[in-house]
Amino acid sequence: MVQESHITIAFDDDHAKKLAEVLSNESSRKMLQYLSKKEATASELSKSLGIPVSTVHYNMQNLLHVDLVEAKEFKWSPKGKQMGIYRLKHRS
């Protein structure tokens, strides 16, 4: 069984245009689909989806801006860099 994710959008919301732009991007949609199943760092998304990490970072900033994704936790890379652990933002 395929699990589908849904959000509700108010058409008169000024935010709707930016949200539509973000969702029209194939990489963003792949990232959202992946994050609907489990949390991941940008590096994990890049490796799992076959998307360059620079593309993941760009799209992640857009997903964060439209409030679809959040990074509540961080972990340290072997090189000592702080990496966000991304997940879908739960809506009530």
Secondary structure, DSSP 8 states (H G I E B T S, - for coil): ----------TT-THHHHHHHHHT-HHHHHHHHHHTT--B-HHHHHHHHT--HHHHHHHHHHHHHTTSEEEEEEEE-TTS-EEEEEEE----
